[in-house]
Amino acid sequence: MTRRLSAEEAAAAVARATPIPAGRPAPRRPRTVLTGLDLTGAPVATRLEGPSLVLFLSTSCDGCVDLAQLVREGTEGFDVLGVLRVPPGGLPSEEVGTFVGTEGRWLLGDDAFEAFDVNKGPFFCVVDETGRLAVEGVALGRDDVTEHCARVLAGAPEPGVLRLRPEG
């Protein structure tokens, strides 16, 4: 279950946010082979095949719980991969195991974050069938992410990240 932030919590989150610098090049063709660790801590390499949805999540993010369910269940037409950072205590981790459950495809480590130039979750990247980055953005919830996926399949992706302009 998720909850809405209070006005004070939202203001504090915005105050801590780091803006994406203007002019920063986005990776248009990220690597399709990503390395990291499985849930036991064993090294693993995973390949993104065809249209792929990569969800960058965090076990400390309330909204990520619903997104983890999307990794477990998948979404039609996409190879879904859930990505987490390795917890400070290492692997295996009871917290990570509880968060990811027993289904879905998961990769732990920094490689995917670096390949897609993502700092932290909740964030998503959709790679089309040609291996190009079709759309990326803050994962605002399961419905938001699946709507972006549907638009990519329909050939009409919309940007997930909008640049905000100061009023005036």
C-alpha positions as a printed Julia matrix, in Angstrom:
168×3 Matrix{Float64}:
  0.0     0.0     0.0
  1.28    3.48   -0.8
  0.46    6.8     0.8
  0.55   10.4    -0.31
  3.18   12.71    1.1
  2.1    15.55    3.31
  2.79   19.07    2.02
  5.8    19.28    4.34
  7.19   15.89    3.22
  6.73   16.85   -0.44
  8.48   20.2     0.07
 11.37   18.44    1.82
 11.68   15.91   -1.03
 11.73   18.67   -3.65
 14.34   20.58   -1.62
 16.6    17.48   -1.62
 16.13   16.77   -5.34
 19.04   17.18   -7.73
 17.98   18.55  -11.12
 19.09   16.84  -14.3
 21.59   19.25  -15.87
 20.46   20.78  -19.16
 22.51   19.66  -22.14
 23.42   16.32  -20.57
 23.4    13.72  -23.35
 20.96   10.87  -22.81
 22.1     7.4   -23.83
 20.24    6.62  -27.04
 21.53    3.06  -27.37
 22.24    1.64  -23.93
 24.05   -1.65  -23.54
 21.75   -4.63  -23.83
 23.96   -6.95  -21.77
 24.05   -5.9   -18.13
 26.09   -7.46  -15.37
 25.54   -7.58  -11.65
 24.52  -10.01   -8.95
 21.56  -12.29   -8.48
 19.65  -12.41   -5.2
 22.18  -14.81   -3.65
 25.13  -12.55   -4.51
 26.38  -14.69   -7.41
 27.67  -12.83  -10.51
 25.24  -12.83  -13.43
 24.87  -11.25  -16.86
 21.44  -10.56  -18.3
 20.44   -9.66  -21.83
 17.61   -7.34  -22.81
 15.85   -8.99  -25.73
 13.32   -7.17  -27.91
 11.24   -4.43  -26.35
 12.34   -4.13  -22.72
 11.21   -2.3   -19.63
 13.9    -1.66  -17.02
 12.63   -0.52  -13.63
 15.16    1.05  -11.25
 13.79    0.6    -7.75
 14.72    0.96   -4.09
 13.67   -1.12   -1.1
 13.29    2.12    0.91
 10.77    3.65   -1.54
  7.1     3.17   -0.6
  5.96    3.65   -4.21
  8.46    1.06   -5.43
  6.52   -1.77   -3.76
  3.79   -1.55   -6.41
  6.41   -1.25   -9.14
  8.13   -4.4    -7.84
  4.84   -6.18   -8.46
  5.08   -5.02  -12.1
  8.49   -6.71  -12.32
  7.03   -9.9   -10.87
  3.97   -9.94  -13.16
  5.47   -8.34  -16.28
  3.67   -6.26  -18.86
  2.47   -7.49  -22.24
  4.95   -7.15  -25.08
  7.98   -6.36  -22.9
 10.9    -8.14  -21.32
 10.83   -6.67  -17.77
 13.92   -6.31  -15.59
 13.96   -4.97  -12.04
 17.19   -3.32  -10.93
 18.31   -2.57   -7.37
 21.54   -1.38   -5.81
 23.35   -3.96   -3.67
 22.36   -3.35   -0.02
 25.07   -2.08    2.33
 25.02   -5.38    4.24
 25.64   -7.39    1.07
 23.77  -10.39   -0.26
 21.82  -12.46    0.42
 19.57   -9.93    2.12
 16.26  -10.67    3.85
 15.05   -7.13    3.07
 15.8    -7.52   -0.65
 14.34  -11.04   -0.73
 11.09   -9.83    0.82
 10.93   -6.85   -1.55
 11.47   -8.79   -4.79
  9.51  -11.93   -3.89
  9.94  -15.13   -5.86
  8.94  -14.03   -9.36
 10.34  -11.76  -12.04
 13.82  -11.03  -13.29
 16.09   -9.02  -11.01
 19.62   -7.64  -11.23
 21.51   -6.04   -8.36
 24.46   -3.7    -8.74
 25.59   -0.48  -10.35
 26.11   -1.63  -13.96
 22.53   -1.06  -15.17
 22.38    2.32  -13.4
 25.56    3.36  -15.25
 24.46    1.89  -18.6
 21.25    3.94  -18.55
 22.72    6.94  -16.71
 20.26    6.63  -13.82
 21.12    7.87  -10.34
 18.36    6.2    -8.31
 14.84    4.86   -8.39
 12.01    4.99   -8.92
 12.91    5.42  -12.58
 12.07    3.51  -15.75
 13.58    3.08  -19.19
 11.83    1.52  -22.18
 14.08    0.11  -24.88
 12.4    -0.58  -28.23
 12.91   -3.63  -30.44
 15.89   -1.97  -32.18
 17.75   -1.47  -28.89
 17.16    2.3   -28.77
 15.95    4.09  -25.68
 12.33    4.93  -26.56
 11.29    6.7   -23.36
 12.51    7.17  -19.82
 11.29    8.95  -16.73
 10.44    8.94  -13.08
  8.23    5.94  -12.41
  5.15    7.66  -11.02
  3.36    4.38  -10.47
  2.43    1.17  -12.19
 -0.28    2.71  -14.41
  2.05    5.51  -15.54
  4.76    3.04  -16.56
  2.4     0.64  -18.34
  0.84    3.58  -20.25
  4.31    4.56  -21.49
  4.91    0.95  -22.55
  1.6     0.85  -24.46
  2.51    4.08  -26.29
  5.9     2.63  -27.27
  4.21   -0.5   -28.66
  1.78    1.74  -30.57
  4.75    3.64  -32.05
  3.86    6.89  -30.29
  6.09    7.27  -27.21
  5.76   10.44  -25.17
  8.54   11.88  -23.05
  8.49   10.75  -19.44
 10.75   13.57  -18.3
  9.57   17.12  -18.86
 11.79   20.13  -18.3
 10.19   22.62  -15.99
 10.5    26.33  -16.76
 10.36   29.04  -14.14
  7.23   31.13  -14.24
  7.51   34.71  -15.4
